[in-house]
Structure formats: C-alpha cells, structure tokens
Amino acid sequence: MRRSLRSTARFFASGVLLGGVFALKYNAGLYGAVVLLAVALTSGLTARDVLMLLAGAVLIPGTLVAVFLAGGAVRDLYQATIAYNVHYSGETYAGPLQMGSYLLWFPVDHARVDALWFVGGLGSTVLLVAAFRNRTAWVPVAWVAAACLSIAINGSRGLPQYFLQAAPALALAAGLGASLVLPRMPRVLAWIVVALVAVGVWRVNDFPKLASNVWHDARYVTGEIDWRTHRARYGGQREIDKYSALDNADLGAMIAQRSRPDDTVYVFGFSPAAYVYGGRRSASRFFWSRPVILNFNGGDPRYGVAGLLDDLQRTRPAIVVLQQHDWSPDVQDSAPFFLSQPSLAAFLHGGYHEVPAIEGFASWERNDR
C-alpha cells in the first residue's frame, strides 16, 4: 500500500512538472508521451498511472486558464499562445511535406556544426540497433525524436533557442550508446573509436569561440569588463540582429527617466525587455510588433492596426518608441510600418512630439507632459 501511494505521488508530481513545461510552451506536451513510454517499457503502466499523470498535468495549465477565464481573456490566451504560434511556425513551411523534410534533415545539418548533436546522433543510431534486444533503449531514442518534432513545430527558422530542449536527450543518448558499444570492443579498437569521435567533435564544434565566450564572461565576473561592454556583446553587432541587450537596457533607462512609475509606455518593435529595465507597463497587449505588421487576425477589430490603435487610445502611453530596424527583409520594419498607417500616424502626430532617443529608435512623448 505504501509503495502504491509513493507511485501515485510520483506520477502526480511528474504530471505537474509536465504541465508546467506545457504552460510555458505548448509543444512541450509531446514529452508526456516519452514519460509514459519510459514507464511502460521499464515497470509497466496502469490506467491509474495515466490518470494520476494527467491529473498532475492539468494543475498548472488549469489554474492559468481559470485566471484568464475570470478575467474574460481565455480567447486572447488561445490566440496568443496557440493560434499565433501555429501561424508563426507555419510561415516557414510550404506544406506538411516540407515540414517532414525539415524534420528528417535538420538533425543531420545540425550534427555538422554542433558536437552534442554529432555524438547524440551517433548514440541514437547505436540505441536504435540495441533496441531490438533491449526495449528500454527506445526511451532515449523516443526522447530525441520528441525533441526533434518539438523543434520542427517551432518552425524551420533555425533559431538557437529552438534546439536547447534537445540537449538532455542527446547527452543521454550519447552516453548510453557509448556504454553499450565501447565495453564490448577490444581495448585497442575502443581507443581508435574514441579518437575518431574526438576528431569529429573537434571538427564540428567551434572551440575557439567557446573559449572566447568563457574568457569574456570570466573577465566580466572578475570586474575586468564593465557592465556596458558585457551587454554590448549580446546582439546589435550584425545587420541582421533584431535584438540588442544594451539597446534594451538603454531604452529602459530612457523610459524610466521620461515617465512616472504609474505611467504606461509603448515600444513598437522587438525590444520588450525595455519594459522590464524601465519598470513600466506596456500600453498594449501587442508588446511586440510582428503580429500587427502581419495583420494577424486582421478581420477582428480587436487585432491588427485597429486593435493596437484602440489599446493606445484607451491607455494613452506617456512615451511611444518605434524601433527603426528589426524585421526587414522578412517584413517591414516597425517604425516605417507604424508611420505608414494613417490611423496610427494621426494618433502619434496629433498627441505627441518627438524627443531624443537612443540610436536605432524614434521616441515620442505625450504633448501634455
């Protein structure tokens, strides 16, 4: 009986963790299938186990939905977390076949430039063969496969943050694969294999860049590099960069200086960290500009340019900041788009005047201030 209670508690706690991850990113719900597979292949799975896992999994998302339901914002929650993300990732695929092609080839392409994907891919290959004799070997393979599918659901833009979720699965696959193969080899052959893998790791990984990053961080921690120099390293150095950590910090400082703590402000672009640095609330639900520029849900007056204008007219932000370069060439940059919309331009010119801002941004202050 005590063991049964412990098992029930473990499944419930596992469900809570999965629900928390799902609440942060919906496609992470795929990992629930990996948990069920792992239990089924190792100790057996009962209906009670599944029910307790599901009960735990709905706790955090259910609480969030209840909060949004109380505030009358469940529809907005769905549009912002599911509908838009599906739309955003769907922009990168011409259809299901292209998504399937990307799912097959991106692990190979990534293994050419990332050592963890390289050794994890080797380990997964070994485990696929081993799984025909030892069914538990399917677990890390399924974990890697779920991570790859989750990455593909995010889209084919290849953004680095998409791939972080696969790191634990790849590391496990690499380690288990090595533990199955190397002990069964003659010592000399095992050392040859290790040497060949080491050469492959060296060739695909950019170790000089890794050393440079570690050296930079160490110098910052020890005080040799100041705060601004450290922040300037993260974004804003290339023409294609949409985000700059230093620009966001400077923008936040400017917002805080030119507004009161109870004011709302609005940053139209890809710099929402400025709200955090400045300690100010966004004047609109659209705390980044791309959904408005793409006219997402444009047929609904609560979205698109009409929805943004309604937010701004209702909240009358103390400061409006327009980012001058963020999205092109994919779509129009935020500042040119905002000023090209007659209704938004009329709102801005009718009640605001331009004030000095940091480079790359245009800042407007309300006339009555």
C-alpha positions as CSV (number, residue, x, y, z in Angstrom):
1,M,0.0,0.0,0.0
2,R,2.8,2.4,0.9
3,R,4.6,1.6,-2.4
4,S,1.3,2.3,-4.3
5,L,1.0,5.7,-2.6
6,R,4.6,6.5,-3.5
7,S,4.0,5.5,-7.1
8,T,0.8,7.6,-7.2
9,A,2.7,10.6,-5.8
10,R,5.5,10.2,-8.3
11,F,3.1,10.1,-11.2
12,F,1.2,13.1,-10.0
13,A,4.4,15.1,-9.4
14,S,5.7,14.1,-12.9
15,G,2.4,15.3,-14.3
16,V,2.8,18.7,-12.5
17,L,6.2,19.1,-14.0
18,L,5.0,18.3,-17.5
19,G,2.1,20.7,-17.1
20,G,4.4,23.4,-16.0
21,V,6.5,22.9,-19.1
22,F,3.4,22.8,-21.3
23,A,2.2,26.1,-19.8
24,L,5.5,27.7,-20.9
25,K,5.5,26.2,-24.4
26,Y,2.6,24.2,-25.7
27,N,4.6,21.8,-28.0
28,A,6.5,20.6,-24.9
29,G,3.4,18.5,-24.2
30,L,5.0,15.9,-26.5
31,Y,7.3,14.9,-23.7
32,G,4.4,13.4,-21.8
33,A,4.4,10.6,-24.4
34,V,8.1,9.9,-23.6
35,V,7.3,9.6,-19.9
36,L,4.5,7.1,-20.5
37,L,6.7,5.1,-22.8
38,A,9.5,5.0,-20.3
39,V,7.3,3.7,-17.6
40,A,5.6,1.2,-19.9
41,L,8.9,-0.2,-21.0
42,T,10.5,-0.4,-17.6
43,S,8.0,-1.2,-14.9
44,G,4.7,-1.4,-16.6
45,L,1.9,1.2,-17.0
46,T,-1.6,1.0,-15.5
47,A,-4.7,3.1,-16.1
48,R,-4.3,4.6,-12.6
49,D,-0.7,5.7,-13.5
50,V,-2.0,7.5,-16.6
51,L,-4.9,9.1,-14.7
52,M,-2.6,10.5,-12.0
53,L,-0.1,11.8,-14.6
54,L,-3.0,13.6,-16.4
55,A,-4.3,14.9,-13.0
56,G,-1.0,16.4,-12.2
57,A,-0.5,17.7,-15.8
58,V,-3.7,19.8,-15.7
59,L,-3.0,21.5,-12.4
60,I,-0.8,24.4,-13.6
61,P,-2.4,24.9,-17.1
62,G,-5.9,24.6,-15.5
63,T,-5.0,27.2,-12.9
64,L,-3.8,29.6,-15.6
65,V,-7.0,29.0,-17.7
66,A,-9.1,29.7,-14.6
67,V,-7.3,33.0,-14.0
68,F,-7.8,34.0,-17.7
69,L,-11.4,32.8,-17.6
70,A,-12.0,35.0,-14.5
71,G,-10.6,38.0,-16.4
72,G,-12.5,37.2,-19.6
73,A,-9.4,36.7,-21.6
74,V,-9.4,33.0,-22.5
75,R,-9.9,33.8,-26.2
76,D,-6.9,36.1,-26.1
77,L,-4.9,33.4,-24.3
78,Y,-5.6,30.9,-27.1
79,Q,-4.9,33.4,-29.9
80,A,-1.6,34.5,-28.3
81,T,-0.3,31.1,-27.3
82,I,-1.7,28.6,-29.9
83,A,-3.1,30.3,-32.9
84,Y,-0.3,32.8,-33.4
85,N,2.5,30.3,-32.8
86,V,1.0,27.9,-35.3
87,H,0.7,30.8,-37.7
88,Y,4.3,31.9,-37.0
89,S,5.8,28.4,-37.5
90,G,3.6,27.8,-40.5
91,E,5.2,30.7,-42.3
92,T,8.4,28.6,-42.7
93,Y,6.7,25.7,-44.4
94,A,5.0,25.4,-47.8
95,G,3.1,22.4,-46.5
96,P,3.3,19.2,-44.5
97,L,5.8,17.6,-46.9
98,Q,8.3,20.4,-46.4
99,M,7.9,20.1,-42.6
100,G,8.5,16.4,-42.9
101,S,11.6,17.0,-45.0
102,Y,12.9,19.5,-42.5
103,L,12.3,17.1,-39.6
104,L,14.4,14.5,-41.4
105,W,17.3,16.7,-42.5
106,F,17.8,19.3,-39.8
107,P,19.4,16.8,-37.3
108,V,21.9,15.9,-39.9
109,D,22.7,19.5,-40.7
110,H,22.9,20.4,-37.0
111,A,25.3,17.5,-36.4
112,R,27.7,19.1,-38.8
113,V,28.1,22.2,-36.6
114,D,27.2,21.1,-33.1
115,A,29.2,18.4,-31.3
116,L,26.3,17.5,-29.0
117,W,24.1,16.7,-32.0
118,F,27.0,14.8,-33.5
119,V,27.6,12.5,-30.6
120,G,23.9,12.3,-29.7
121,G,23.2,11.2,-33.3
122,L,25.8,8.5,-33.1
123,G,24.4,7.4,-29.7
124,S,20.8,7.3,-31.1
125,T,22.0,5.2,-34.0
126,V,23.6,2.7,-31.6
127,L,20.4,2.6,-29.4
128,L,18.2,2.0,-32.4
129,V,20.1,-1.2,-33.1
130,A,20.3,-2.1,-29.5
131,A,16.5,-1.6,-29.0
132,F,15.7,-4.8,-30.9
133,R,17.3,-6.7,-28.0
134,N,16.8,-4.3,-25.1
135,R,13.5,-2.4,-25.4
136,T,14.4,0.2,-22.8
137,A,16.9,1.6,-25.4
138,W,13.8,3.0,-27.1
139,V,13.4,5.6,-24.3
140,P,16.3,7.9,-25.1
141,V,15.6,7.5,-28.8
142,A,12.0,8.5,-28.3
143,W,13.1,11.5,-26.2
144,V,15.4,12.6,-29.0
145,A,12.6,12.1,-31.6
146,A,10.1,14.1,-29.4
147,A,12.6,16.9,-29.1
148,C,13.2,17.0,-32.9
149,L,9.4,17.1,-33.5
150,S,9.0,19.9,-31.0
151,I,11.8,21.8,-32.7
152,A,10.1,21.3,-36.1
153,I,6.8,22.5,-34.7
154,N,8.5,25.8,-33.7
155,G,9.4,26.3,-37.4
156,S,12.4,26.0,-39.7
157,R,14.0,29.3,-38.9
158,G,16.8,27.5,-37.1
159,L,16.9,29.9,-34.2
160,P,19.4,28.7,-31.5
161,Q,16.9,28.7,-28.7
162,Y,14.7,26.1,-30.5
163,F,17.4,23.5,-30.2
164,L,18.2,23.8,-26.4
165,Q,15.4,21.5,-25.4
166,A,17.1,18.6,-27.2
167,A,20.4,18.8,-25.2
168,P,19.5,16.5,-22.3
169,A,18.1,13.8,-24.6
170,L,21.1,14.0,-26.9
171,A,23.5,13.8,-23.9
172,L,21.7,10.7,-22.6
173,A,21.7,9.0,-26.0
174,A,25.4,9.7,-26.4
175,G,26.3,8.4,-23.0
176,L,24.1,5.2,-23.2
177,G,25.3,4.5,-26.7
178,A,28.9,4.7,-25.7
179,S,28.3,2.5,-22.6
180,L,26.8,-0.2,-24.8
181,V,29.4,-0.2,-27.5
182,L,32.8,0.6,-26.0
183,P,32.9,-2.1,-23.3
184,R,32.2,-4.8,-25.9
185,M,35.1,-3.8,-28.1
186,P,38.8,-4.8,-27.9
187,R,40.6,-2.1,-26.0
188,V,42.7,-1.0,-29.0
189,L,39.6,-0.7,-31.2
190,A,37.7,1.2,-28.5
191,W,40.5,3.7,-28.2
192,I,40.5,4.1,-32.0
193,V,36.7,4.8,-32.0
194,V,37.1,7.3,-29.1
195,A,39.9,9.1,-31.1
196,L,37.8,9.2,-34.3
197,V,34.8,10.6,-32.4
198,A,37.1,13.1,-30.7
199,V,38.4,14.3,-34.1
200,G,34.8,14.6,-35.3
201,V,33.8,16.6,-32.2
202,W,36.8,19.0,-32.8
203,R,35.9,19.5,-36.4
204,V,32.2,20.3,-35.9
205,N,32.5,22.4,-32.8
206,D,33.8,25.9,-32.7
207,F,36.0,25.6,-29.6
208,P,37.9,28.9,-30.2
209,K,34.5,30.7,-30.0
210,L,33.7,28.7,-26.8
211,A,37.0,29.7,-25.3
212,S,36.4,33.3,-26.2
213,N,33.0,33.4,-24.7
214,V,34.2,31.8,-21.5
215,W,37.1,34.2,-21.3
216,H,34.8,37.2,-21.8
217,D,32.4,36.0,-19.1
218,A,35.2,35.3,-16.7
219,R,36.6,38.8,-17.2
220,Y,33.1,40.3,-16.5
221,V,32.7,38.3,-13.3
222,T,36.0,39.4,-12.0
223,G,35.3,43.1,-12.8
224,E,37.8,43.5,-15.6
225,I,35.0,44.2,-18.1
226,D,32.3,46.8,-17.2
227,W,28.5,46.2,-17.4
228,R,28.0,48.1,-20.7
229,T,30.8,46.3,-22.5
230,H,29.4,43.0,-21.4
231,R,25.9,43.8,-22.5
232,A,27.1,45.1,-25.9
233,R,28.3,41.6,-26.7
234,Y,24.7,40.3,-26.9
235,G,23.0,41.4,-30.1
236,G,23.2,44.6,-32.1
237,Q,26.6,43.8,-33.7
238,R,25.3,42.5,-37.0
239,E,22.9,44.0,-39.5
240,I,20.5,41.0,-39.1
241,D,20.3,41.4,-35.3
242,K,16.8,42.2,-34.2
243,Y,17.6,42.4,-30.5
244,S,20.3,44.2,-28.6
245,A,20.7,43.7,-24.8
246,L,22.5,47.0,-24.4
247,D,19.9,48.9,-26.5
248,N,17.1,47.4,-24.4
249,A,18.8,48.5,-21.2
250,D,19.4,52.0,-22.5
251,L,15.9,52.2,-23.8
252,G,14.6,51.1,-20.4
253,A,16.7,53.8,-18.7
254,M,15.3,56.4,-21.1
255,I,11.7,55.3,-20.5
256,A,12.2,55.4,-16.7
257,Q,13.7,58.9,-16.9
258,R,10.9,60.3,-19.0
259,S,7.9,58.7,-17.3
260,R,6.4,58.1,-13.9
261,P,6.1,54.6,-12.3
262,D,2.3,54.6,-12.8
263,D,2.5,55.6,-16.5
264,T,2.2,53.1,-19.3
265,V,4.6,53.2,-22.2
266,Y,4.7,51.6,-25.6
267,V,7.6,50.1,-27.6
268,F,6.7,49.0,-31.1
269,G,9.4,46.6,-32.2
270,F,11.3,43.7,-30.9
271,S,12.6,45.2,-27.7
272,P,10.1,44.2,-24.9
273,A,12.9,43.8,-22.4
274,A,12.8,47.6,-22.2
275,Y,9.6,47.4,-20.2
276,V,11.5,45.3,-17.6
277,Y,14.6,47.5,-17.5
278,G,12.4,50.6,-17.2
279,G,9.9,49.2,-14.7
280,R,6.9,50.3,-16.8
281,R,3.8,48.5,-18.1
282,S,3.1,48.1,-21.8
283,A,0.2,50.3,-23.1
284,S,-0.9,47.5,-25.4
285,R,-1.4,43.7,-25.5
286,F,0.9,43.7,-28.5
287,F,4.1,44.0,-26.7
288,W,6.0,43.1,-29.8
289,S,5.1,44.4,-33.3
290,R,5.2,41.4,-35.6
291,P,1.6,40.2,-35.2
292,V,0.4,43.8,-36.0
293,I,2.6,44.1,-39.0
294,L,1.5,40.7,-40.3
295,N,-2.2,41.7,-39.7
296,F,-2.7,38.6,-37.7
297,N,-6.5,38.1,-37.1
298,G,-6.9,41.3,-39.1
299,G,-10.6,40.6,-39.7
300,D,-11.2,41.0,-36.0
301,P,-11.3,44.7,-34.9
302,R,-9.6,43.7,-31.6
303,Y,-6.4,42.8,-33.6
304,G,-4.2,44.3,-36.2
305,V,-3.8,48.1,-36.6
306,A,-7.4,48.7,-35.3
307,G,-6.8,46.7,-32.2
308,L,-3.5,48.4,-31.5
309,L,-5.0,51.8,-32.0
310,D,-7.8,51.0,-29.6
311,D,-5.3,50.0,-26.9
312,L,-3.3,53.2,-27.4
313,Q,-6.3,55.5,-27.4
314,R,-7.5,53.8,-24.2
315,T,-4.2,53.8,-22.3
316,R,-2.6,57.0,-23.7
317,P,1.0,56.0,-23.0
318,A,3.4,58.6,-21.8
319,I,6.1,57.5,-24.3
320,V,5.8,55.8,-27.6
321,V,9.0,54.3,-29.0
322,L,9.4,52.9,-32.6
323,Q,12.2,50.6,-33.5
324,Q,13.7,51.6,-36.8
325,H,15.2,48.3,-37.9
326,D,14.1,44.9,-36.7
327,W,12.1,42.8,-39.2
328,S,13.3,43.5,-42.7
329,P,13.8,42.0,-45.2
330,D,11.2,39.4,-43.9
331,V,8.5,42.1,-43.3
332,Q,8.5,45.9,-43.0
333,D,10.4,47.3,-40.1
334,S,8.4,48.5,-37.1
335,A,8.9,52.3,-37.3
336,P,8.2,52.6,-41.1
337,F,5.1,50.4,-40.7
338,F,3.7,52.4,-37.8
339,L,4.2,55.7,-39.5
340,S,2.8,54.4,-42.8
341,Q,-0.6,53.5,-41.2
342,P,-2.8,56.6,-41.4
343,S,-4.7,56.0,-38.2
344,L,-1.5,55.2,-36.1
345,A,0.4,58.2,-37.6
346,A,-2.5,60.5,-36.9
347,F,-2.7,59.3,-33.3
348,L,1.0,59.9,-32.9
349,H,1.3,63.3,-34.6
350,G,-1.9,64.5,-33.0
351,G,-1.0,64.0,-29.4
352,Y,2.8,63.5,-29.2
353,H,6.1,65.3,-30.1
354,E,9.4,63.6,-30.9
355,V,12.1,63.7,-28.3
356,P,15.8,62.5,-28.3
357,A,16.2,58.7,-28.2
358,I,19.0,56.2,-28.4
359,E,20.3,55.2,-31.9
360,G,18.0,52.9,-33.8
361,F,14.8,54.1,-32.1
362,A,12.4,57.1,-32.5
363,S,10.8,58.3,-29.3
364,W,7.7,60.3,-28.9
365,E,6.4,62.0,-25.7
366,R,2.8,62.9,-25.0
367,N,2.1,66.6,-25.5
368,D,0.6,67.3,-22.1
369,R,3.7,66.3,-20.3
